[in-house]
Amino acid sequence: MPEIVCRIVEVCVFTRDQSAPQYLLLQRAHNDTIYPGTWQVVTGSIDIGERAVDAARRELKEETGLAPTHFWVVPLVNSFYVAADDLVHLTTFFAVEVSRSKSPALSREHQSFEWCSYEDAKRKLVWPGQRRGLEIVQEYIIGGQEAGNLTEIKL
């Protein structure tokens, strides 16, 4: 029977410009052993004893060098199964707004980044769960709905 674990965080990074939000996508390195060349949101592991929210902040810093100006818990838990490990993974999903004045400083895990419109980001993302997270961020956080206000974590 597969074990259920929660060891991964996902972070949807965006900035607001005058016309529309722009979402940061990272392209995994071509020599990476897991899903090389795919586009994704910030994704990383939770260290033993680490809280998911702290892992999200750390992964944002490690993978992009950026600091959040605003931070939200997105009301979504993604799930996926890895046959090699016989594990069902549950991932917590967060959103952060960052200043556009700084460019990301990528870790070795990624070879490229792109600021994308909502439509372009949705097309580039491979995983349905990350697309759904993007939709929730667009609708509830960018859209200014009450759920976005209720889920903001004060920095």
N, C-alpha and C positions, 0 to 999 in steps of 0.2 A: 504494500500500500504506500503511495507517495506521501512524503512528509510535506507539510505546509510551512513555509518560512517567509519572513519579511526582512530582507537584507538589502534592499535596493531602494534608492530614492530617485525620483525624476523631477527636474526643475525646468519649468517653462520660463524663459527669460525674454523680456520685452522692454522696449523703450517707446516713448510717445514722441512723435514729431507733430508738426502742425496739421498734417492731413489725416494720418491714420497710424495706428501702432505698427511697429516693426518687431518681428520675432527673430531671436537669435537661434540659428540652427548650426550644429557642429557636424562636420563630416569625419567619420571614423577613419583612422589611418589605413591605407591600402595594405600594409603589412600586418595589421591587427589580426589576431586569431579568431575573434568573434565579430561577425558581420562587417568585414572590411568594406570601406567606401560608403557605408550607409549614412544617411542624414538622420540626426536625432536631436532631442533636447538634451540638456545636461543630465547625465545619468551616472550614478555611482553607487558604491557599496556603503552600507552602514557598518562601522567598526563595532566590535564587541563592546557592549556597555554604553554605546553612543545612542543618543536620542535621534530619531529620524529628522527632526527639525534642525538639529546641530549638524547632522550629516549633509543635509541639503545646503546649508551655508558653507560648509567646508568644501563640498564638491564644486559649488559655484566658484569659489576662490581658486581651487586647484585647477579646474578645467578652463577657466576664462580669465582669472585675475580680477574679475569685476566684483564690486560691492553693491548690495541691494540698497535702493532708496526706499522701497516698500516691499513687503513680504506677505504672502498669503498661503494658507492651506487650501488646496483645491479639493472640493468635495468629490473625490474620485480615488478609488483604489484599483489599480490595474492588476491583472493576474495573467500568468503564463506558465506553461509547463515545460520543463527541460527533461527530455527523455534520458539523456546520458547520466543525469544525477538522480532521476526519479523524484524530482522536487517540483512542487507547485509554489511559485513565487508570487507574493503579494507585494506591490510597490506603492509607496505613498507618493503623492503628486503635489508639488508646490508650484507657485508662481512668484517671480520677482521682477520688479521694475528696476532698471538700472539707468544711469545717466548715459546718454549717447555720446557725450564728449570724450569718452575713453574707448579705445579699441580693445577687444579681447586679446589676451595673451594666452595662446593655446598650450595645453599640455601635450606630451608626446602621443597621447591616445588619439589625437585628432590632427588632421592635415589641413583643414580649411574651415572657415566659418562664413556665414552669409546672414545678413539682415534681410528678412523676407516679409512681404505683405502676408496677411492672414491667408489669402488664397494660395499663394506660392508655398507657404510653410505647410499648409494642409496637403498639397500635392507632393512635396518632397519627403514628408515623414513616412516611414515604412510601416510602423506598427500602429494598428488600429487604436490601441489604448492611448498612445501619444497624440494621435489625431483627436480623439475624444477629449483628452485633457486640454488641448488647444482650443477646441470648441467651447468648453466650459469657461476658460479664461476669457475668450473673446466675448461671450455672451454675458457672463456674470461680473467679471472684474472690469474689463474694458467698458462693457455696457453700463456699468454703474448700478447694477441691481443690488438689492439688499443683501443677498448671499455674499457678494463680494465684500461688502462692508463688515459683515459678521465674521468673516473668515480671515481678516487681516491680522497679522501678528505685529504688534507694535515693536519697533526696533529700539 
